[in-house]
C-alpha cells in the first residue's frame, strides 16, 4: 500500500495534509484525460438552452436570465481573523465562492444535480420528437411535457444536498422522483423534499448503502434514470461549468490569474463528483496557475485515502477503522468515486482533513466577521489557506512548484458548498456549537 505514513495519520484521526506526488503539468495531465474543454463547453451550451425555461419556472433565477450562478466575494475581515486566530499570514487575498447561495437548491449540487436532470429531460424530449435544439425551451412549461416526463422516474442516493437538487428539479419538470437518503441526512432536508412531492426512502446506514439500494431499485426499469453520484460523467461536467463562470467573475472584478498570480482553490469533498468537476473545470480554464485541494472531515476522508493509497474506490475508510461519522453530512462518505479519483489524480495538488470541531469554530468565525451563514461541511475549505501559510508539507509544495515569489499576488479561493437553505433554528444551533468550540480553544 502506498503512503503508509498518511494512512497511519488518517487511522489516528489526525488532521492530515497529503500532497499528491502524481500531479502532472497541465499539458501532460490533459493528454491522458477522457474529458476535454469541449465537453465543458457542451454542458455550458445546454444550460444556456434551458435558461429561458429556468427563468420562468424558478423566478429567483430571472435576474440572471435563468443562469444558475453564485456570487464571488472577498472576505478580508475573515482573513484578518484567521491570521490572528492561527498566528499566521495568509498570502494574497481571501475570497469565498458562495455556492451556498446558488438559486433553486442552495448548494453546489444545484450545478451537477440540476444539470443531469435537465440533460435527461432534454434527451427524452428530443427522442419523443417534441423538442428540437433551436426551440424556445419555455415550451417545457406546457402540460404536454409534464405528461411526457410523468411517464419516467428519476432516482438518486444522497446524504442530503444532491437529493435536494435532483428532487426539486425533477418534480418541477414532472418526473416521478425517489431520493434514497442515508442516516446522515438532516430531517429538514427530508421534509422539504416531501413537501415538493418527492418520495424519500430512509436508511439507517450510510451513504454507500443508500446509493447501492437506489441503484438496485432502478435497475431493470427502462423508464427510470438513476443519478449515479459515484460514477456520473454528466454530473461531473455540470459542476465543471462553474470554471467558465468563475473566469468571467475574475475578469469583472479585475482579479488576474497567471503564473505570477496563482490561484489556490479549496473545495469540500465527499464522494468527489462536485469538487472533482469544479477542480477539473478550473484546471482546464486556468492550467498550471491553479492549485486545487480537496478538504475532508477526519472521520470520512475517503478521497485522501483513495488517492494516497492508489486504491481509489477499492478502499473504504471503515477498512482502516474509521467510523465515517461527521456533522458535515454532505461529506459523510466512506468510499470515494473511482471515476473521479482516477480522472483527477494528475490534476490535483492534494487533499487535507480537519476535525468537526474546527469546522464549527470556523463557521462561527465567518458569521462573526462576514455575517455569512453556512452549513458545517461548507467550512472544510476555510482551513486550507491557514495550512498553506503554516503547514510544512504545504511549504514544501510551494518550493517544489517554484511559486514562492508569486504567493503575495495569489488568490485564495474557498468554495462554500452549502447552507443557504438551512432553517434559521438549525443555523443558530450550528453557530452556538461553533461559539462553544472557539471557547474551548
N, C-alpha and C positions, 0 to 999 in steps of 0.2 A: 504494500500500500504506500502510495506517495505521501510525502509531507507528514510523517508520523507525529512530529512535534506540534503541528497545527491541530491534528486530530486529538492529541492529548489535552491541549488547551480547551478545545471545544467540549471534550468529555468532562473537564473540570468546571464547566460553565464560566470560564474566564472570558472577559471581553477581549476579543482577538482581532488582529489585523492580518489579512492574508494578501500579500502582493503576488499577483499572478505571473509566474515565470514564463507562461506560454503566450503572453501578449506579443503581437507582431506589429510591425509598421503597417499603417492603413492599407497601402498598396498590396502588401502580401496577404493581409487578412481577407481582403475583398476577393482575392484570386480563388480562394477555396470555398467561398460562401455561396450557398444555393439561392440566396436572395440578393437583389440589387436595388439601386436607387430607382430604377424604373418601376419596380414593384411598389415602392413607397408612393411614387407619383400616381400610379394607377389607383391606389387606395384614396389618395387625396382627390383625384378627379371624381371618384364615386361619391365621396362625401359632399362634393360641390353639387353633384346632380341632385342629391337628396335635400340640399339646403333649403330650397323653397318650401318643400313639404314640412321640414322640421320647424321652420319659422312660423307656420300656421298651426301645426299640431302641438307645439310647445312654445307658447307666446314668450316665455323667458329667453328664447333664442332669437326672437325677432330683432332686437337691437343689433345683433351681429350678423343678420341676414341668414340665420339658420346654421351658422358655423359654430360648432361646439368648441369653445376655447376658454382658457383661463388666464387671469392676469399674471404678469411678471412684476414683482415688487422688490425694491431694495429694502433691506431690514437693518439699517445702520445701528439702531438702538439695541437690537438683539446681538449684533456683532460686538458692540461695546460691552454688553453684559456677559457674553461668552468669554471675551478677553479677560474681564475682571474675575469671573467665577472660576475660570480654569488657569488663570495666571499665564496667559499666552498672548500671542499677537497673530490673529488670523490674517493671512496675507490677502491683499486685494480688497474687493468689495463683496459683501454677502447679499445674495438675492434669494427669494423664495418663489418657486413656480407653484401657483395656487390651484393645482388640480383638485384640491379640496373644495373649490368653489365652481367647478365645472357645472354648467346647467344640466338639467334633467335628473342626474342621479348623484351629484355631489362627490365624485371621487374619480381617480384615474381610470376606473373601469368604464366611465362614460366615453372613453376613447375606443378601446378594443371591443368591449361588450356590445355597445350600440352599433359599432361598425359591422360586427359579424351578423347581427340581426338584420341590419339594412342590406347587407350583401345577400343574405339568404332570401329576403323578401324580393330583391331585385331579380335573383336567379329564377325564382318561382314565377314572378310576373312576366319575365322575358319568355320563359318556357311556355306559358299559357297563351302567349301572343297578345296579351292585354296591355303590354308596356314596351316601348322602344326607348333607346338611349336618348334620342332627341326630344322626347316628350317632356312636358312640364310635370314634374313629379308630384305636384299638388293633386293630380288625379288620384293618387293613392288614398286620399281622404274620402273618396266616393265609396258608398256602401258595397258596390260590386267587388272592390278589392278586399274589404273586410270579410266578405263572404268567401272570397278565394282563399285568403290566409287562414280562415277559421277551419279549413279542411286539414290544416297542418298543425303540428305541435313542435315546440322547442323545449329542450331540457338542458339543465346545467347543474353541476355540483359546485358548491361555493361555501366560503366561510362568511359571506355577507355581501360585500360591495359588488362583486361581479354579478351575484344573484339579483341585486337591485337594478343594475343597468340592463341586464338581459330581461328581467321580469317586466320592468316599466315599459321598455321599448317594444317588446313582443306583444304585450297586452294592448298597447296603443294601436298597433297595426292590425290586431285582430287574431293573432295566433293564440292557440291554447298553449299555456306555458307552465312548466313544472320546475321548481327550484329545489334541489336536494341540498339541505343545509346541515353542516356539521355542528357538533356540540358547542363549538366556539362562537357561533353566530349570535349576535345580540338580539334580544327579544324585540326591540323596536323595529329592527330591520324585517323580521318575520311579519310583524303586524302591518307594517307599511306595504309589503308585498301583497298580503292577503286583502288589504283594502283596495288594491288595484285589480283584484280578480285573479291573482296568481295562486296556483296550487303549490303550497310549501310542504315538503316532506322533511321531517326532522329525524336526525340520527343522534344516538348517544355517543357515537365515536367521532374520530377526527376527519379532517378534510379528505384524505386519501380514500376513506371508505365512502364518503358522500359522493365523490367523483365516480368511484368504481360502481356503486349502486346505480347512479344516474345513467352511466354508460350502458350498464347491463339492461336496464329497463327500456332504453331507447333502441337497443339492437333489434334487428329484425322488423322494425316498423319503418317502411319506406316513406311514410309521411311525418316522421319525427326527425328533426335535426338536433343532434347533441353537440353542444358547445364544449369542446374539449380543452379546458384551460391548460392542461399539461402539454398538449401537442399541436394546438391550432396555429397554423401559419396565418390564417385570416385575422384572428385576434392580434397576433404579433404585429402584423402590418398596420392594423388600425391604430395601435399605440405609436408606431413609428412615425406617423404623420405629424406628431407633436413637434418633431425636429424642424420641419418646414415652417411651422407657425412660430417656433422659438426664434428661428433665424430672422423672421420679419420683425418680431418684437425687439430683438437686439438692434436691428437697423433703426427702428423707430426711436429707441432710447439711446442710440449712438454708443452702443457697447461693442467694441471691436473684439473679434476672436481670430487669432492667428498665432504664429509661433512666438511672437513677442507678447501676446495677450492670451494666455491659455485659459481654458475653462475646466473647472473641476465640478463634476456632477455626482450627487449622492442620492440614490433612489432606494426607498424601502423595498425589500424583496421577500415575496412569499414563494409561490411555485416558480415564478420567474417570467411569466408572459408579459406583464405590464412593464416592469423595469427593463426586461430584455429588449422589448420592442422600442421603448423610448431611447435606450442607450444605443441600439443598432442605428436608429434614425440619426441620433446626434453624431455618431462616428461617421456615418455616410455624409452628413452635411458639413461637419467641421474637421473631419480627418484627425491627423496627429495632434492638432491643437486641443482636442478634447480628451479628458481623463475621467473615466467613469468608474464608480464604485457602487456595489450593491451593499445595502445596510439591512441587518437581520437581528432578531432577538437572540440572546444567548441560548435560550431553550429550544429554538427552532431554526438554527442557521443551516438549513438544508443545502442551499446553493453553495455556500462556502465549503461545506463538507464534500459535496459532489465534485466541485471544481478542484479542490485541493487534493483529493484522492484520485481524481481522474475517473471515478466510478459513476459520476453523474446520477442518473435515476436508478442505478443499481444499488444504491445505499440509502438508508433511512436514518435520521438522527436517533431513532429508537434502537437501531442496531448497535449504537455505541453507548446506550444507557440514558439518553436524554428523554424527557417526558413529553416534549412538544406542547407544553402548556405555557401560554403567554397572554397577557392582557391585550397585546397587539393582535387582535383577532384576524385581521387580513393577512397576517404573516405567520399564522399558526399552521405551518405546513412542514411535514416531516420528510417528504421525498421531493426533490426538485424535478423540474421538467428536463428530461433528457434532451429534447429538441433544443430548448433554449440554452442549456449549459454547453452543448456541443457547438452550436452556432456562435455563441458569444465568447467562447474561450479565447480566440485570438484577438478579440476587440477590447476585453475588459482589463482595466488596470488592477482591480482587486475587489475584495469584499472585507467587511468588518462586522463585528457583532457588538451589541450593547445590551445592558440589563433593562428589564421593565422599569425598575426604579429610576434609572437615568432618563428613560423616555418620558415618564410622568414629570420629573423635575424640569426637563426641557419644555414640556407642554406649559407648565405654569410660568416659566420664564418668558415664553413667547406671548402669552396673554398679558403679562405684566408690562412688557416692553413695547409690543406692537399691537396689542388688542386683537390678535388673530387666534381663533379657536380651532384646534384640530383634534382628531382622534389620536390616541397614543401611537398607533403604528406610523402615522404620518411624521412623527418626530424622529424616527430612526435615522433619517438623513441629516438631521441637525447636528449630530455629533461628529460627522465627517470633517468639517472644517477645523474643529478642535484637534482631531487626530492628525490632520495634515500639518498643523502647527507644532505638535508635540511628540507624536509617536516616532520612535527610531526607525521602524520599518518604512513609514511614510517618507521620512527624511532621506533614507537610502534610495527609495524610489525616485524622488526628486533629483538626487545626484545622478543616478544612472540614466535618467531621461534627459539630463543636461538642461533643466529648466529653472534652476535656482535663481538666475538673474531676472527671469520673467515673472517670478511669483508676485512681486509687488504690483504688477499690472493685471493680475489674474481676476477672473470672475468665479466666485464660489457659489454654486447653484444647488440649493436644497429643494428636492422635489417633494412637495406636500401632497400626499396621495389621497387624503380623505378627511372629512369632518364637518362639512357644511350642513349636512342633513341630520347630524346628531341632535336629538331633542335637548332643549335647554337644561332640563334637570340632570340629564346624563353629562352634559358639558360641565356643569357645576361640580358633579361628583369627580370627574376627571381632574378638574382644576384643584379641588381640595386635596385630592390624593397627591397631586404634584407639589402643592404647598407643603404638605407633610413630608414628602421625600426631600425637599430642599431643607426643611428644618432639621432633619436627621443628619444632613451632611454639612 
